[in-house]
Amino acid sequence: MMSYVTRLRPQLIFKSQFARKLGNAPELSKVLNNAVKLTNRGIEVDGNEFLHVETRNMCKCEACYGRFSHQRTGLPYRGITFSDVKVSDVGKTSDNYVSLKWSDGHEGVIARNKRGNFGPDPINSRVEKWFDLTCRRNSAQKFWSTPDEDVTKCWDYSWVVENQENTIEFLTHYMKYGIGFLVDIPRHLGMMEIVEEGLKIRPVRRTCFSTVDLVRFKPNPDNLGYGSGKLPAHTDLPFFNQAPHVQFFHLVENTVSGGESFWVDTFPILQELSEKRPDLFEVLKTVPMVWRYSPPGTGIYQLSRQCVVKMQGDEIWQTVDNPQSMDPDTFARTTSLEDRERWWEAYSYYRGMVEEQSRLFYRRLNGGEFVITDNFRVFHARKDFFKTGEEEERIVSTAYMDWNLLASRVLSTEKGDSAFLEVREY
């Protein structure tokens, strides 16, 4: 076992350990000398070019990368980006790693490919397959302008939770389409049993409605969701500056008349809007609306100021829209007249597209059915319902979660599976 002092001396690691490992490793019987070459801006590895500054920050030697934490370590207090450091020499090359020397005297190793960066199967194969999807890249998502059989597919709960691969298949389906339906859930199971024990994703995120909110009809409700009236298409919790990505919706009991649910994918609408009316799309990206939830006597006053459309680079990242939580009064007092006029024109045009009947998917949910919705993308709504008898009920359990927890479930292995590749093995 190397001492801590030795680990902080990358020159010794390179010369005494890494180079020796490279020279003796069975996989290196065929050294790929032509795989790496220096360029003016950095190095080129298998056709991929990396900047000098990137290579120094990519170093995976034991002085730069924690063996157990898999986090960058040994970083200086100053000059943390190594912006002035350049590659000065290229050493030996293995199937997964390239040894380099930099102008600051450091000698180490960078990953040549995803396997070197993330580790052996199954981690690497999952990252290779699901990386773009778990990062919410639009190219990996499946937009739907009209619902088809893939969007409306219902998954048997017992099959989904039978093993990890089935669970991952369901979760990645949800990530692609922004919606996923589970049916035939045993009636005795509640929200936490379904999510944390069945799907094995945790923890559920606490909101101003508690961790799990049981929604059932009550007169004069302090939230319209507890009433029986219709709810227009919307995302939840727009009054949170950082709303949760994932909404879980469990229909516990439904014996009332009416109350059909419907959903619409906003991303293809926004994509279409950006092409047809880029001027209006720009307004929704740049002029923020005020969203508020402050029912009297509850001790709750949630307020945010956010644009309807949020982008990540050139890709659509999030839609924030909840007509019943809009605060046009405060918006009018805090936003210029010109911006307000532009905003109302853009929003009215956009909502007209959202409400086109051909885009909507309707379904009456029965007791024991469960829906996961992408709260950044797919709007949900409800028709009004009514009771014809005292014994009739519509009981819904809702909860929320952050996206990264689902991504972790998809990409990570079960306990006991092999860890990442270790540099010292090379």
Residue pairs with C-beta under 8 A, 6 or more apart in sequence:
2 13
2 62
6 12
6 13
7 13
7 62
7 63
8 63
8 74
9 63
10 59
10 61
10 63
10 64
10 106
10 107
10 108
11 105
11 106
11 107
13 61
13 62
13 63
13 107
13 108
14 61
14 91
14 99
14 101
14 107
14 108
14 109
15 107
17 424
18 61
18 99
18 107
18 108
18 109
18 423
18 424
18 426
19 91
19 92
19 99
21 424
21 425
21 426
22 28
22 91
22 92
22 94
22 99
22 426
23 92
25 94
25 425
25 426
27 94
27 95
28 92
28 94
28 95
31 92
31 93
32 93
33 93
35 45
35 46
35 93
35 98
35 112
36 43
36 44
36 45
36 90
36 93
36 98
37 43
37 44
37 90
38 87
38 90
39 49
41 49
41 51
41 52
42 49
42 50
42 51
42 52
42 53
42 54
42 55
42 86
42 87
43 49
43 50
43 52
43 55
43 87
43 90
43 98
43 100
44 50
45 98
45 112
46 112
46 113
50 58
50 110
52 85
52 86
52 87
52 102
53 81
53 82
53 83
53 85
55 87
55 100
55 102
55 110
56 82
56 85
56 87
56 102
56 104
56 106
57 72
57 81
57 82
58 110
58 111
59 65
59 100
59 106
59 108
59 109
59 110
60 97
60 108
60 109
60 110
60 111
60 116
60 117
60 423
61 107
61 108
61 109
61 423
62 423
62 424
63 73
63 74
63 108
64 72
64 73
64 74
64 108
65 71
65 72
65 73
65 423
66 72
66 73
67 422
67 424
70 420
82 102
82 104
84 103
85 102
85 103
85 104
85 106
86 102
86 103
87 100
87 101
87 102
87 103
88 101
88 102
88 103
89 100
89 101
90 98
90 99
90 100
90 101
91 98
91 99
91 100
91 101
91 107
92 99
93 99
93 112
94 112
94 426
95 112
96 111
96 112
96 113
96 115
96 116
96 421
96 426
97 109
97 110
97 111
97 112
97 116
97 423
97 426
98 109
98 110
98 112
99 107
99 108
99 109
100 107
100 108
100 109
100 110
101 107
102 108
109 423
109 426
110 116
111 117
114 124
114 127
114 128
115 124
115 421
116 421
118 124
118 127
118 420
119 418
119 419
119 420
119 421
120 418
120 420
120 421
122 413
122 417
123 411
123 412
123 413
123 417
123 420
126 168
126 410
126 411
127 411
130 172
130 410
130 411
132 139
132 140
133 140
133 141
133 172
133 175
133 176
134 175
134 406
134 407
134 410
134 411
135 407
136 175
136 312
136 315
136 317
136 376
136 403
137 315
138 267
138 315
138 316
140 176
141 175
141 176
141 177
141 178
141 267
141 377
142 150
142 176
142 177
143 265
143 267
143 268
143 271
144 150
144 151
144 177
144 265
144 268
145 265
145 268
145 269
145 272
145 358
145 359
146 358
146 359
147 263
147 360
147 361
150 173
150 177
151 177
151 179
151 265
151 361
152 181
152 361
152 363
153 173
153 181
154 181
154 182
154 183
155 170
155 173
155 180
155 181
155 182
155 183
156 182
156 183
156 184
157 182
157 183
157 184
157 185
157 186
157 194
157 198
157 370
158 184
159 166
160 166
160 167
160 169
160 170
160 182
160 198
160 199
161 167
161 198
161 199
161 200
164 200
164 414
167 199
167 200
167 409
168 409
168 410
170 180
170 182
170 199
171 180
171 199
171 201
171 406
171 409
171 410
172 410
173 180
174 180
174 372
174 374
174 406
175 374
175 406
175 410
177 265
178 265
178 267
178 373
178 374
178 377
178 378
179 263
179 265
179 371
179 372
179 373
179 374
179 378
180 371
180 372
181 363
181 369
181 370
181 371
182 194
182 369
182 370
182 371
182 372
183 368
183 369
183 370
184 368
185 194
185 250
185 368
185 369
185 370
186 368
187 367
187 368
189 198
190 212
190 250
190 397
191 204
191 212
191 248
191 250
191 397
191 398
191 399
192 204
192 212
192 399
194 248
194 250
194 370
195 201
195 202
195 204
195 248
195 399
195 401
196 202
196 203
196 204
199 409
200 409
201 401
201 405
201 406
201 408
201 409
202 405
203 401
203 405
204 211
204 212
204 248
204 399
204 400
204 401
205 211
205 244
205 399
205 400
205 401
205 402
207 213
207 237
207 240
207 244
207 400
208 293
208 300
208 302
209 223
209 398
211 399
212 397
212 398
212 399
213 397
213 398
213 399
214 252
214 395
214 396
214 397
215 225
215 226
215 395
215 396
215 397
215 398
216 226
216 393
216 394
216 395
216 396
217 226
217 227
217 228
217 387
217 393
217 394
218 226
218 227
221 227
222 295
222 296
222 297
222 298
223 293
223 295
224 231
224 324
225 231
228 256
228 259
228 384
228 385
228 386
228 387
229 384
230 381
230 382
230 383
230 384
231 324
231 381
231 382
232 323
232 324
232 381
233 262
233 263
233 264
233 354
233 355
233 360
233 379
233 380
233 381
234 321
234 322
234 323
234 324
234 325
234 379
234 380
234 381
235 243
235 319
235 320
235 321
235 322
235 375
235 376
235 379
236 243
236 244
236 247
236 322
236 375
236 400
237 243
237 244
237 302
237 322
237 375
237 400
238 291
238 304
238 306
238 320
238 321
238 322
238 325
239 291
239 292
239 293
239 302
239 303
239 304
239 325
240 302
240 304
241 304
241 306
243 320
243 375
243 376
244 375
244 400
244 401
244 402
245 374
245 375
245 376
245 401
245 402
245 403
246 372
246 373
246 374
246 375
246 400
246 401
246 402
246 403
246 405
246 406
247 372
247 373
247 374
247 375
247 380
247 398
247 399
247 400
248 370
248 371
248 372
248 397
248 398
248 399
248 400
248 401
249 365
249 370
249 371
249 372
249 373
249 380
249 396
249 397
249 398
250 369
250 370
250 396
250 397
250 398
251 365
251 366
251 367
251 368
251 369
251 370
251 371
251 395
251 396
252 367
252 368
252 395
252 396
252 397
253 367
253 393
253 394
253 395
254 364
254 365
254 366
254 367
254 393
254 394
254 395
255 367
255 391
255 392
255 393
255 394
256 385
256 386
256 387
256 388
256 392
256 393
256 394
257 385
257 386
257 387
257 388
257 392
258 383
258 384
258 385
258 386
259 364
259 382
259 383
259 384
259 385
259 394
260 362
260 363
260 364
260 382
260 383
261 362
261 363
261 364
261 365
261 371
261 380
261 381
261 382
261 383
262 360
262 361
262 362
262 363
262 380
262 381
262 382
262 383
263 360
263 361
263 373
263 378
263 379
263 380
263 381
264 354
264 359
264 360
264 361
264 378
264 379
264 381
265 359
265 377
265 378
266 319
266 321
266 354
266 377
266 378
266 379
267 316
267 319
267 377
269 350
269 353
269 354
269 359
270 281
270 284
270 309
270 316
270 319
270 350
271 316
272 353
273 280
273 281
273 284
273 349
273 350
273 353
274 281
277 346
277 349
279 346
280 345
280 346
280 349
280 350
281 309
281 346
283 342
283 343
283 345
283 346
284 307
284 308
284 309
284 343
284 346
284 347
284 350
285 307
285 309
285 310
285 311
286 307
287 307
287 335
287 339
287 342
287 343
287 346
288 305
288 306
288 307
288 335
289 305
289 306
289 307
289 308
289 320
289 326
289 327
289 331
289 343
289 347
290 303
290 304
290 305
290 326
290 327
290 328
290 330
290 331
290 334
291 303
291 304
291 305
291 306
291 320
291 322
291 325
291 326
291 327
292 301
292 302
292 303
292 304
292 325
292 327
292 330
293 300
293 301
293 302
293 303
293 325
294 300
294 301
294 302
294 303
303 327
305 334
306 320
307 320
308 319
308 320
308 321
308 347
308 350
309 316
309 318
309 319
309 320
310 316
310 317
310 318
310 319
310 320
311 317
317 376
318 376
318 377
319 376
319 377
319 379
321 379
323 351
331 340
332 340
335 343
353 359
354 379
365 371
371 380
373 380
375 400
376 403
385 394
387 393
